[in-house]
C-alpha cells in the first residue's frame, strides 16, 4: 500500500490539491476529520488524544509513555485500514 502525504501552508488549498491528487491516482483520501472519526469508534479517549496530539511533537516524557505508543499504534492501524 502506498501512502502519499502533502505538507501545506495556510492559504495554499492543500486540502483541495490532496483530494484531486487522490482521485486522479485512485487513492483513498484521508483528512484529519476522517482519522478522528475512525479513532472515535475506539472510544472518546482516543479521539481526545488525537485532538491534543494534532500537529505537535510529543514531549520528551510523552515519547516514553505507554499511552503515547498505544495512540501511535491505533493511529497506524486506522491509516492502514482505510
C-alpha positions as CSV (number, residue, x, y, z in Angstrom):
1,X,0.0,0.0,0.0
2,X,1.4,3.4,-1.0
3,X,0.8,6.4,1.2
4,X,1.2,10.0,-0.1
5,X,1.3,12.9,2.3
6,X,1.0,16.5,1.4
7,X,2.5,19.2,3.5
8,X,0.7,22.5,3.2
9,X,0.7,26.1,4.3
10,X,-2.3,28.3,5.2
11,X,-4.0,29.6,2.1
12,X,-2.5,27.1,-0.4
13,X,-5.6,25.0,-0.8
14,X,-3.6,21.9,0.2
15,X,-6.9,20.1,1.1
16,X,-8.3,20.5,-2.4
17,X,-4.9,19.6,-4.0
18,X,-4.9,16.4,-1.9
19,X,-8.4,15.5,-2.9
20,X,-7.7,16.0,-6.6
21,X,-4.4,14.0,-6.5
22,X,-6.0,11.2,-4.6
23,X,-8.8,11.0,-7.1
24,X,-6.5,11.0,-10.1
25,X,-4.2,8.4,-8.6
26,X,-7.1,6.2,-7.4
27,X,-6.1,6.6,-3.8
28,X,-8.4,6.9,-0.8
29,X,-8.3,10.5,0.6
30,X,-7.9,10.8,4.3
31,X,-8.0,14.1,6.2
32,X,-7.7,14.8,9.8
33,X,-11.5,14.7,10.3
34,X,-11.8,11.2,8.9
35,X,-9.0,9.9,11.0
36,X,-10.6,11.5,14.1
37,X,-13.9,9.8,13.2
38,X,-12.2,6.4,12.9
39,X,-10.5,6.8,16.2
40,X,-13.7,7.9,17.9
41,X,-15.0,4.4,17.1
42,X,-12.4,3.1,19.6
43,X,-13.6,5.4,22.3
44,X,-13.8,9.1,23.1
45,X,-10.5,8.8,25.0
46,X,-8.5,8.1,21.8
47,X,-10.3,10.8,19.8
48,X,-9.4,13.3,22.6
49,X,-5.8,12.1,22.5
50,X,-5.7,12.6,18.7
51,X,-7.0,16.2,19.0
52,X,-4.4,17.0,21.7
53,X,-1.6,15.5,19.7
54,X,-2.6,17.1,16.4
55,X,0.3,18.8,14.7
56,X,2.7,18.9,17.6
57,X,5.6,16.9,18.6
58,X,5.3,14.8,21.7
59,X,7.3,16.0,24.7
60,X,10.4,14.1,25.8
61,X,8.4,12.3,28.6
62,X,5.4,11.6,26.3
63,X,7.6,9.7,24.0
64,X,8.4,7.2,26.8
65,X,4.8,6.9,27.9
66,X,2.9,3.7,27.0
67,X,-0.3,5.8,26.4
68,X,1.5,7.6,23.6
69,X,2.7,4.4,22.0
70,X,-0.8,3.0,22.2
71,X,-2.1,6.1,20.5
72,X,0.5,5.7,17.7
73,X,-0.3,2.0,17.2
74,X,-4.0,2.8,17.0
75,X,-3.5,5.7,14.5
76,X,-1.3,3.5,12.3
77,X,-3.9,0.8,12.4
78,X,-6.7,3.2,11.2
79,X,-4.5,4.7,8.5
80,X,-3.6,1.3,7.1
81,X,-7.2,0.0,7.2
82,X,-8.6,2.9,5.1
